[in-house]
Amino acid sequence: MPSAAQRLCRDVVADPHAPLVAAVAGPGGCGKTATLETLARIYRDAGVPVAREYTEDTSTALLVDDAHALDDGTLDRLRRLAVARTHRLVVAYRPWPRPPALSALGAVLGRCRLPVVLGRLDRAAVAARAADVLGHPPCDELTDFLFEQTNGIPSLVDRFVAALHETGRLADGRLVGQETIPDGVIEQFRHDLDCLDEQVRQVLLAKAAGVGVSACEGAFATGLLTDAGDLVPLARQAILSLTAAAPTPLMPARQAEAAALAGDLDTALRFTDQVIGDPRAPDRPRAVMVAAAVLARRGMLARGVDLYRWLGAPALGEHALVMVPALLGVGALSEAQHVLASAVTGPTLLAGAQHLTAQGLLDTITSTPAAALSRLARAAALLEPVGQTALLTDDPAALTAVVALHCGEFSIGESVLSGHLSPRHQLLRAWIVMRQGNLTAARALLDACDLLEPRDELFAAALAAAIARHAGDVVALTHSWARAREAVLHHTTDLYVLLPLGELAIAAARVGEPAWLAAHLADADQLLDDLGRPAFWAAPLHWARLQAAIVAESPQEAGQHATALARFAGSHPALADAARAWLRVLAGDIDVAVVERASRGLWAAGQSWEGARLAGQAAIRCRDRAAMSSLLALARELTSVDTPAQTQVATELLGTPLSGREREVAELVVSGLTYKQIGERLFISAKTVEHHVAKMRRRLGCATRSELFTQLRTLLTA
């Protein structure tokens, strides 16, 4: 038993009736349960009752195992017990999952007593543990073999030595016979895998098969990975033995899912192609869902829809609802409605989120923005506990942000994106802060996103063009257009890219290359026609194309889009009013009252920069000096410009809130620990710590290490 655990047990032996609050933390198999069992025995020998589930009885010793799997309510009640410090409370948990309620409990436990942090055994400890099982010391060769195969994980040492001993593979402390894993060990691994989170299980399966996927925190928390992210040799052999007994067509689909979750999209598509092309494959639905999700990221949503149709909704079962966003995205309204009406919603969080997402997106076409946002925001909240394990054509948080951007509900978009750090979420966040007038923050968020898939690259290129346009930077706009030309080539038109498509239409007009987007805009028109020209999606695109026509000095085309916006006056009064005002301005008919009303209407609808531009262009064309001065003053009032205060806001946007893992790393960094020490404390590799620090430094814009430390101290204090 590690020294920290021994000290805890000695303290309980010294006074078993005294209040005690302590935490026992560590990855799977490192002795948390064994430590609690020892404490339970000590308490019972002293006449103190032991409870394993929540109780407020101060006469008992409450020993809670696997707290990472408890619900928030129970964790919060345990936290209140810990704060009181009147109970005998010991809580054991893994480093992942780490819900906020567990972090809060862990913080209280840590203030009461230094946590017992369990980890791997060194070689000498492996030898001692083997000796406990065998009744005599193992030889050096056996010790080396055990240490290499188990990576010093106590539970693996115990089960491996016991199995070798029971099968007659050990004689006088030496290994005899073939160095294969006993069947009993393999069956124990089968049970271990069955108890794991789906994403974690898939990552371990993929690693055993040699698929180059990145390890998630949950995989490290199992204790089955080395610091480098490789499977412990014993675990790898056992998992390969298990998967070898499974039907061979089943594995590629699972490997594809694991690869996609880890961001290796090429590998994912390679495996799905194997399954989809094999008529005997039993796991085709999984492969189709993985392929469709990957294709959506690759900018080929329509190809994913083709796969769904080829398989058929009945084959997807309770996952058929995943088809609805994709079908709506390509304009198949009646088909999407049919799938939604006939699908059976399962009892899982994922199924509930899929139903809300499908209905929320349908609401953008058949109902109101408020109804759509309500359902989509609830879907995002419902999916948070399992979001990392869900492969969808797009996740509810991102879709909520897209919908919020279309209707100017920026605060809702920001709220839903809070805590999401993927490039897609950060790009959408950048769009929001850009529309709010903070170009510094938008640029910083955009610059932090690299290695983008085609869908995200299209958003990034359009965002770069939008920032340049709002800043009046012609050179930057020209550069961003070169990037946009490439991005457009790799992406087909679907409902969810109308926002960047509209911005690129303006950029194309500015650089004199409108023909480059003509086919995509024609596809957008056909898509909207197929959906019945829903105002929610059509009006913002007409507005963008009106701006493009103004830039291209095409009054006839501008009139066509203004007429279209007039039809949407009931749902988009600000855009319709501003379109009429623009036509009058272009004709030289400057009415200050009309322009002011339209400009302020745009500001109220979340289009402050567009409102300022309308007022400014009207002022330029105005012959009356007093009216010109009034309109210029209005333009200055509505224009948001970058200031030192906004630069500070940008830093705050990028620096807070830190993710849960980043906060843990930051606290240990500023306390002076080395990367290796931090890794040991958090059960991750030193390389992973270095990655977290580099990411925080980049996001905070710190040029030096000392500057980073200063920023982190400020954020942690706040």
Helices and strands as residue ranges (DSSP letters): H 3-14, E 20-25, H 32-45, E 50-51, E 61-64, G 67-69, H 72-84, E 88-93, H 100-112, E 116-117, H 123-134, H 140-150, H 154-166, E 170-171, E 174-175, H 183-194, H 198-208, H 217-221, H 233-244, H 250-261, H 265-276, H 284-297, H 301-311, H 313-316, G 317-322, H 323-329, H 333-342, H 349-366, H 369-383, G 384-389, H 396-407, H 410-417, H 423-435, H 439-447, H 454-471, H 474-489, G 495-497, H 498-511, G 514-517, H 518-530, H 535-551, H 555-567, H 573-586, H 592-604, H 608-621, H 625-638, H 644-655, H 660-670, H 675-682, H 686-700, H 705-717
